Structures are given as structure tokens and as C-alpha cells.
Amino acid sequence: MTDIVIEYLDCRPGGVWVDCTAGEGGHAKQILKRIGPEGLLIAIDRDAGVLEKAKDKLKGQEENVRIFNSNFTGLGEILKELRISKVDGILFDLGLSTFQLEDRSRGFSFKDDGPLDMRMSEEISKSAAYYVNNLDERRLNEAIFRYGEERWAKSIAGAIVRERGKGTIETAGALAEIIRRAIPRSKWPGRIHPATRTFQALRILVNEELEAIEETLPAAIGLLKDKGRICVISFHSLEDRIVKNVFRDFSGRKEEAMFKVLTRKPVVASDEEKRQNPRSRSAKLRAGEVING
Ligand SMILES: C[S@@+](CC[C@H](N)C(=O)[O-])C[C@H]1O[C@@H](n2cnc3c(N)ncnc32)[C@H](O)[C@@H]1O
């Protein structure tokens, strides 16, 4: 899907592009290739560890890159600091990088038995363990239902509260086991682990992920030049719904700067890519363009 994203971003030599979720630098490298020695790439990620990977990948091209360890909610401030008022394109590739998922000390994966952390940034004070061990049952239920779209939220919240009465729940593995037992076996989801939705909910809660997207997408569209492009890759329906709604809202406005949605339906990975990279199965790309910005 990277090639399609880069096409939609319409990267040309000499322009300014922003990668709001630089991750390990895969897309960033492709953008740099196309904008050439005259172009500028602003690479942002809230995870300092993963940014080190991006720095490695972009070595030798430092002149054309500015790297910021920040939440992308700081996009406007970052551009101000660089004295840039408008840019040619902005990319959001939401969610987690492989590096974060595979680092068992972060507790993002129910497959590993790492500490129940899930913080994408050291600036976040409360880890997943805090919420799992302190939120009251009603709020746990609400969070799992809302952010995980998990219909067994009530049983899971109940099981968590019962288990934590016996001792603090400290690891991803311990939580995954509690969730597995809270859902009747005959109701386990077919393709995914029974803990997938609850882990998604906790991650969204810990990192305030939806708030960041809701706040930053409209601001990002306002930072695009005439013919500037925005691309968003999302990995679950809650994110995709926000992108769809923001794009629809902007394209319906009759203002001087118009917004055109370039993807009538979200673009999904090819069957071949889905086979090679199972995470791409849930990826959805939406792209848009500002006209007369
Ligand atoms: C799917 S990965 C990006 C992978 C990247 N496009 C690449 O090609 O390597 C998502 C990245 O977004 C970062 N991220 C998620 N939410 C963020 C936010 N609100 N602000 C900044 N970075 C964020 C994560 O830390 C993670 O590294």
C-alpha cells in the first residue's frame, strides 16, 4: 500500500511534506526519495524509541529532514517553530509500528507476557495497568465497549474487577487470560484472539488516540497549500469513522478553500499484501486534496 499512499501524497521535488507518524521511517524514506535534495520532510512521532529507528533509516539525508519527538497534536506549533505556514502534503499512518508491537516490555500484545504498559510516549503518566486496576467496573465496561466495540464488555469488566480483588493484574498475559475466560468459548471471535478488542480499547484509552485524531485532522487540512494532499491510513473502524466524517464535513463546505475527497471508498491492501503482511488486512486509506487553499 506504500506505493499507493505515495501516489496520493503526490510528492514532487522541492516541496514540503509532513509525516505525522514517522514510525520506523518506511513511508518517510519513500517521500524523501521523491522530494529530492530541494525538498523538506518533517517527521513526527510521539515515541522516542521508534524515532531512533527512523533516524537510522534516514541517515545521510539529515539536510532534508526535521525530526520531532512529539504528539501530532503539536503539528501547528512545529510548523510555526520552522516558520512554515502551509505544506504540500501530510500523512497519518495511525496505530502502532511493528517495533512497538514486538517489544514485549511495552505490553501492547496479548501474545507476550510483558508488563501492562501500552504507553506510546514517556510523557503519558498512566499506564494500562493503572486503568485495569483502578477504574471502577462501570467505567471499565464503558471503555471496553466504546473503544473496543466489544459486546462482552460487561462480563470482561466484571471478571477484571473480581480478579484484581485477589491481587494486582500486572502483565499483558494475565489480562489476556482473564478476558479469555470471561467470554464463553462458543462466542470467541473467529479470526482474532478473544482479547484483541479489549487490548485495543485500553491502548486507545491510555494514549487518548481518538481525541488526538479528532483534534488534528481538521487542523492539518487547514495547513495545506493549494493542491495540498492529506492521506490517512487507519486500522480500525473507530479511527476510520473519524476520518470519513472529517473529510465529509470539509468537502461539504462552500468556502474559498475547497476540499475534495480523492477516495470515494477507502483503499484497502491487495490480497497479495494481506497474505504477506497480516496487519495490512485492516488498513484503510483515505485521501483528500485542498483546492485554492
Ligand atoms: C503504523 S506506525 C507508522 C509506520 C510508518 N509509517 C513507517 O512507514 O514506518 C504508527 C506510528 O504512529 C505513532 N503515533 C501514533 N499516534 C501518534 C500521535 N498522536 N502523535 C505522534 N505519533 C503517533 C506511533 O508511535 C507509531 O510509531
Ligand as a Chemical Component Dictionary entry (heavy atoms), coordinates in Angstrom:
data_LIG
# 
_chem_comp.id                   LIG 
_chem_comp.type                 NON-POLYMER 
_chem_comp.pdbx_formal_charge   0 
_chem_comp.three_letter_code    LIG 
# 
loop_
_chem_comp_atom.comp_id 
_chem_comp_atom.atom_id 
_chem_comp_atom.alt_atom_id 
_chem_comp_atom.type_symbol 
_chem_comp_atom.charge 
_chem_comp_atom.model_Cartn_x 
_chem_comp_atom.model_Cartn_y 
_chem_comp_atom.model_Cartn_z 
_chem_comp_atom.pdbx_ordinal 
LIG C1  C1  C 0  1.824  2.353  11.864 1  
LIG S1  S1  S 1  3.134  3.206  12.638 2  
LIG C2  C2  C 0  3.814  4.188  11.358 3  
LIG C3  C3  C 0  4.754  3.449  10.469 4  
LIG C4  C4  C 0  5.449  4.330  9.464  5  
LIG N1  N1  N 0  4.528  4.951  8.531  6  
LIG C5  C5  C 0  6.523  3.572  8.719  7  
LIG O1  O1  O 0  6.449  3.508  7.479  8  
LIG O2  O2  O -1 7.445  3.048  9.344  9  
LIG C6  C6  C 0  2.316  4.400  13.635 10 
LIG C7  C7  C 0  3.213  5.325  14.405 11 
LIG O3  O3  O 0  2.417  6.427  14.824 12 
LIG C8  C8  C 0  2.870  6.871  16.069 13 
LIG N2  N2  N 0  1.760  7.630  16.653 14 
LIG C9  C9  C 0  0.533  7.178  16.987 15 
LIG N3  N3  N 0  -0.220 8.178  17.482 16 
LIG C10 C10 C 0  0.550  9.297  17.453 17 
LIG C11 C11 C 0  0.330  10.648 17.817 18 
LIG N4  N4  N 0  -0.838 11.069 18.343 19 
LIG N5  N5  N 0  1.332  11.531 17.630 20 
LIG C12 C12 C 0  2.511  11.132 17.087 21 
LIG N6  N6  N 0  2.790  9.864  16.739 22 
LIG C13 C13 C 0  1.806  8.947  16.912 23 
LIG C14 C14 C 0  3.238  5.603  16.806 24 
LIG O4  O4  O 0  4.172  5.877  17.820 25 
LIG C15 C15 C 0  3.815  4.739  15.673 26 
LIG O5  O5  O 0  5.209  4.830  15.617 27 
# 
loop_
_chem_comp_bond.comp_id 
_chem_comp_bond.atom_id_1 
_chem_comp_bond.atom_id_2 
_chem_comp_bond.value_order 
_chem_comp_bond.pdbx_ordinal 
LIG C1  S1  SING 1  
LIG S1  C2  SING 2  
LIG S1  C6  SING 3  
LIG C2  C3  SING 4  
LIG C3  C4  SING 5  
LIG C4  N1  SING 6  
LIG C4  C5  SING 7  
LIG C5  O1  DOUB 8  
LIG C5  O2  SING 9  
LIG C6  C7  SING 10 
LIG C7  O3  SING 11 
LIG C7  C15 SING 12 
LIG O3  C8  SING 13 
LIG C8  N2  SING 14 
LIG C8  C14 SING 15 
LIG N2  C9  SING 16 
LIG N2  C13 SING 17 
LIG C9  N3  DOUB 18 
LIG N3  C10 SING 19 
LIG C10 C11 SING 20 
LIG C10 C13 DOUB 21 
LIG C11 N4  SING 22 
LIG C11 N5  DOUB 23 
LIG N5  C12 SING 24 
LIG C12 N6  DOUB 25 
LIG N6  C13 SING 26 
LIG C14 O4  SING 27 
LIG C14 C15 SING 28 
LIG C15 O5  SING 29 
# 
